[in-house]
Amino acid sequence: MKKIGVFTSGGDAPGMNAALRATVRWLSKHEVDVVGIMRGYAGMIDGEFVAMTPRSVANIIQRGGTILHTARSKAFMTPEGRSEAAKQLRKEGIEGLVAIGGDGTFRGAIKLIQEHRIPTVGVPGTIDNDLYGTDYTIGFDTAVNTALDAIDRIRDTAASHERVFFIEVMGRHAGFIALNVGMAGGAEVIALPEVPIGPEEVAEVIRSSEAKGKGSSIIVVAEGAYPGGADTLMKAAKEVYPFEGRVTVLGHIQRGGSPTAHDRILASRLGAAAAETLVGGSSGVMLGEVEGEIALTPLVDAVEKHKEIDKDVYRLAEILAE
Ligand code: ATP
C-alpha cells in the first residue's frame, strides 16, 4: 500500500491522539503516505483530507480529544453516503484505512469493507471499554481516573456533612467505568446496567451503613443502571428510607483531559500495530490487548460479542464496603 487514511470517529476519548501519532509515525517510517481524514465519516464524505507527516503529530501524545476532530454522520448510515465516501477515498488514492473509534465506528467500517472493498482495521478508542477483543479500550483508564478524582473530592464533603452522595458516571449499556470507579473509590453501592439493583436494596445499604456507624456513603451509579439515572434512584430510595442525599452527575468531564500513562502506552502499541496489520494485508479486524499481548479480533466479533464485566470484582467491592 502506498497511501493510507486515518480518522477518529464517534465519541472522543483521551489517547486518540497518541494512537494517531503512532499510526502516522509507523507508516511514515515504512514509507507509506498518510492522509488524515477530518471529522470522521463526515469528513470522509466531504473529502476533508490532510497530508500527515511525523511532524503533524508532534506534541500531541499528551493531549486529550482528537486533533482530527470527530463527528457523528447520519449520511454515512446510508448506502449513498458510503458510496460518496468511497468515491472520495479513491479520488485521493487512499488504499486502506485505520479507524479509531467505538462500536458505531466499526459498524460503519464493516459496511465500507463489504460494499466498497476498502481494507480497514480498527483501533478501539472509546471511554466505555465495551468492545469485545480487548481488555481495555483507549481512554477508559483516563476516564476512570478522572471520575475517581472527582469522587475523592466529593467524599471529603460527604464525610464532613454526613451525607449520602449519589454519583452518576457514564455507561448507558455497560458498567465498566462504574465498576472500576466504585471499586477504586470505595463505594458502598455500585449500580450497573449488568446487575440490576432497586431502590429497596440501595435504601437497605444506606440504613445498615448508618447502623454500622458510617457517617456518609458513596453510591456510584452508571447512567443506564436505573431508568432516569442517579437522581431518580436516589428519590426512590428516599421514599423507602429517608436520608440526607445529594446527586452529582459527572457528565462530560469524564471524556476530556490528558491521557494516563496506561492509555498513552496502549494507544501507541495499538496504533502502530494497526498500521502494521493493514500494510501486512489484513482487513476487517480490530487491534486489542488481551492479557498484555496484542490480539486481533474480527470487527464483527468486536461489536457483536458481549464483553462481560468482572463479577468477582463486583462481589469483592460489596464485601469491602462492610
Ligand atoms: P462511542 O462508543 O465512543 O460513542 P462510536 O464509534 O460507537 O463511539 P457512534 O456515534 O455510535 O460512535 O458511531 C460513529 C459513526 O459511525 C456514526 O456517526 C455513523 O456515521 C457511523 N455508524 C455507526 N453505526 C453505523 C452503522 N450501523 N452503519 C453505518 N455507519 C454507522
Residues whose N, C-alpha, C, O or C-beta is under 5 A from the ligand:
A	BS01	ATP	S9 G10 G11 Y41 A71 R72 S73 K74 F76 M77 G101 G102 D103 G104 T105 R107 G108 K111 G125 T126 I127
